[in-house]
């Protein structure tokens, strides 16, 4: 066993990184508020550009709100796929799968960013980079949340679907105007286990 592999086996942090999986099926058990606050606290302790902490979280627990969100997002997905000329059978399967993933999860956390505290620039190049810095910061917060959820015995899965309908998500959940939805994490006690691997390290790394 290499030193890197040994670290993944013996370090609690590295072991959690290696063992965590995207879980899409959950038991119906509710997730205690204290557990949710723990994983959200882990999220906000991630690094961020300028330490501006541009992340925002909308926690959706009620069945009614999850249903409304799933229906609204499904309608936008159907509209987009119909415009693409996708066959009805494929559209029906995609929208049904999206609806089931959102409504079957005990908790849904919508991860958003705000540019309210980020720097502003007069030119497009720097403005775009500042936005990307906020996106990166929010993504790091999401990874912290996923790892903390795993540590708490929860399963979780990041869905990118809100990127395709941020206005729908904002309107359906009555979010502040500056909250831009970046992802949606379904969360609950796992009802499945998954095994995955990764490509060899050398396929992704250049040493200089």
C-alpha positions in Angstrom: 0.0 0.0 0.0 1.4 3.4 -1.0 1.7 6.2 1.6 -1.2 8.0 -0.2 -3.4 5.0 0.0 -2.5 4.5 3.7 -3.5 8.0 4.5 -6.9 7.4 2.9 -7.3 4.4 5.1 -6.1 5.9 8.4 -7.1 9.6 8.4 -10.7 10.2 9.4 -10.9 13.1 7.0 -9.4 11.3 4.1 -11.5 8.2 4.8 -14.7 10.2 4.7 -13.6 11.8 1.4 -13.0 8.4 -0.1 -16.0 6.6 1.3 -18.7 9.3 0.7 -21.0 8.5 -2.2 -23.9 10.2 -3.9 -27.0 8.6 -2.5 -30.4 9.0 -4.2 -32.7 6.8 -2.1 -33.6 7.6 1.5 -35.5 6.2 4.4 -38.6 8.3 5.3 -37.2 9.1 8.7 -37.0 12.9 9.4 -33.7 14.5 9.9 -33.4 16.3 13.2 -33.0 20.1 13.1 -29.8 19.8 15.2 -28.2 17.5 12.6 -29.2 19.9 9.8 -27.7 22.8 11.7 -24.5 20.8 12.1 -24.0 20.1 8.4 -24.9 23.7 7.5 -22.4 25.0 10.0 -19.7 22.8 8.4 -20.7 24.3 5.1 -20.2 27.9 6.2 -16.8 27.1 7.5 -15.4 26.5 4.0 -13.0 28.9 2.4 -14.4 31.7 0.3 -13.1 34.5 -2.0 -12.1 37.6 0.0 -13.8 35.7 2.9 -17.1 37.2 1.6 -19.0 34.0 2.3 -21.3 34.4 -0.7 -23.3 31.1 0.0 -26.9 31.0 1.0 -29.1 28.0 1.8 -32.8 27.4 1.5 -33.8 24.3 3.5 -37.0 22.7 2.3 -38.6 20.2 4.6 -42.3 20.3 4.0 -43.8 17.8 1.6 -46.0 20.6 0.1 -43.0 22.8 -0.7 -41.0 19.9 -2.1 -43.9 19.0 -4.4 -44.3 22.6 -5.6 -40.6 22.9 -6.3 -40.5 19.6 -8.1 -43.6 20.4 -10.2 -42.3 23.9 -11.2 -38.8 22.6 -12.1 -40.4 19.7 -14.0 -42.5 22.1 -16.0 -39.5 24.1 -17.1 -37.6 20.8 -17.9 -40.5 19.7 -20.1 -40.6 23.0 -21.9 -36.9 23.0 -22.6 -36.9 19.4 -23.8 -39.9 19.9 -26.0 -38.2 22.9 -27.6 -35.2 20.6 -28.3 -37.5 18.1 -30.1 -36.9 15.3 -27.5 -39.3 12.4 -27.8 -42.2 12.4 -25.4 -41.2 9.1 -23.8 -37.8 10.5 -22.9 -39.3 13.8 -21.6 -41.8 11.8 -19.4 -39.0 9.7 -18.0 -36.7 12.6 -17.3 -39.4 14.7 -15.6 -40.7 11.8 -13.5 -37.2 11.0 -12.3 -36.6 14.6 -11.4 -39.9 14.8 -9.5 -39.2 11.5 -7.6 -35.7 12.5 -6.5 -36.9 15.8 -5.1 -40.1 14.7 -3.4 -38.8 11.4 -2.0 -35.9 13.1 -0.1 -36.7 14.0 3.6 -34.8 17.3 3.1 -33.8 19.4 0.1 -31.2 22.1 0.5 -31.0 24.6 -2.3 -27.5 26.1 -2.5 -27.4 29.6 -3.7 -24.9 32.4 -4.2 -25.2 36.1 -3.8 -23.0 38.8 -5.3 -24.1 41.3 -2.7 -20.8 41.4 -0.8 -18.5 40.6 -3.7 -16.3 43.2 -5.4 -17.6 45.0 -8.5 -15.7 46.1 -11.5 -16.5 48.3 -14.5 -15.3 45.7 -17.1 -16.8 42.4 -18.1 -13.6 40.3 -17.7 -13.1 41.1 -14.0 -16.8 41.0 -13.3 -17.0 37.5 -14.8 -14.0 36.4 -12.8 -15.5 37.8 -9.6 -18.7 35.8 -10.3 -16.7 32.6 -10.9 -14.9 33.2 -7.6 -18.3 33.3 -5.9 -19.3 30.1 -7.7 -16.2 28.4 -6.5 -16.8 29.5 -3.0 -20.3 28.1 -3.0 -19.1 24.8 -4.5 -16.6 24.4 -1.7 -19.3 25.1 0.9 -21.4 22.4 -0.8 -18.6 19.9 -0.5 -18.2 20.6 3.2 -21.9 20.0 3.6 -21.7 16.7 1.7 -18.8 15.5 3.9 -20.5 16.6 7.1 -23.7 14.9 6.1 -21.8 11.7 5.5 -20.1 12.1 8.9 -23.5 12.4 10.5 -24.7 9.2 9.0 -26.7 10.8 6.2 -26.9 10.2 2.5 -26.8 13.1 0.1 -26.7 13.9 -3.6 -25.9 17.2 -5.4 -28.3 17.9 -8.3 -27.3 20.6 -10.8 -30.8 21.1 -12.2 -31.4 24.6 -10.5 -28.8 26.0 -12.9 -31.2 25.5 -15.7 -34.1 27.3 -14.0 -32.8 29.6 -11.2 -35.8 31.9 -11.7 -38.2 29.1 -11.2 -36.5 28.0 -8.0 -36.4 31.6 -6.7 -40.0 32.3 -7.4 -41.3 29.0 -6.1 -39.5 29.2 -2.8 -39.9 33.0 -2.5 -36.1 33.6 -2.2 -34.5 37.0 -2.0 -33.9 38.6 -5.4 -30.1 38.3 -5.2 -30.1 34.6 -4.4 -28.9 32.6 -7.4 -29.6 28.9 -7.2 -26.5 26.9 -8.0 -27.4 23.4 -6.9 -29.8 21.3 -4.9 -28.8 18.7 -2.4 -31.2 15.9 -1.4 -30.6 14.7 2.1 -31.7 11.9 4.3 -30.8 8.6 6.0 -29.7 6.3 3.2 -31.7 3.4 1.9 -29.0 2.2 -0.5 -25.3 1.8 -0.6 -23.1 2.5 -3.6 -19.6 1.5 -4.7 -17.6 3.5 -7.1 -13.9 4.0 -8.1 -11.7 6.6 -9.6 -9.3 6.8 -12.5 -5.7 6.3 -11.6 -4.1 9.4 -10.1 -1.6 9.7 -12.9 -4.3 10.2 -15.4 -5.3 13.5 -13.9 -2.0 15.0 -12.6 1.0 16.6 -14.2 4.1 17.2 -12.1 6.2 20.2 -13.0 
